[in-house]
């Protein structure tokens, strides 16, 4: 399953690069808007651009959190379990996450299809592209979670001695 680890790592690296670039561009656009307003002009698309960029940052950034299992969790319960049970609990949690990601992907694609005929007011971008950020983030989170499940199952089978 090395290919799965490599795929997860490559997706994560691409996500981190995208996040850095998107955050930098969003910062420049918002700063430019502030400057333009100070001189009495305006960039009518800047607020919309910042909003849509923030949405992409949220969903793609969430995938990075899933990769490193850094999202909020109930560690008080899982943390007191022996290592083999802890690994089994992590597998169960990952399976529940997969169910949630499936729902996000399935209904996210429906929303993308419905909104593909709508355009954003200022930038005239198809809204389906904006809603696709949800689907893209969920797909990347699914890959990371499958990779996490593989590692967690290895921990269960080897009595918690596998290191990532």
PyMOL commands that set and color helices and strands:
alter all, ss='L'
color gray80, all
select helices_A, chain A and resi 2-38+46-67+75-78+83-115+127-157
alter helices_A, ss='H'
color red, helices_A
deselect
rebuild
show_as cartoon
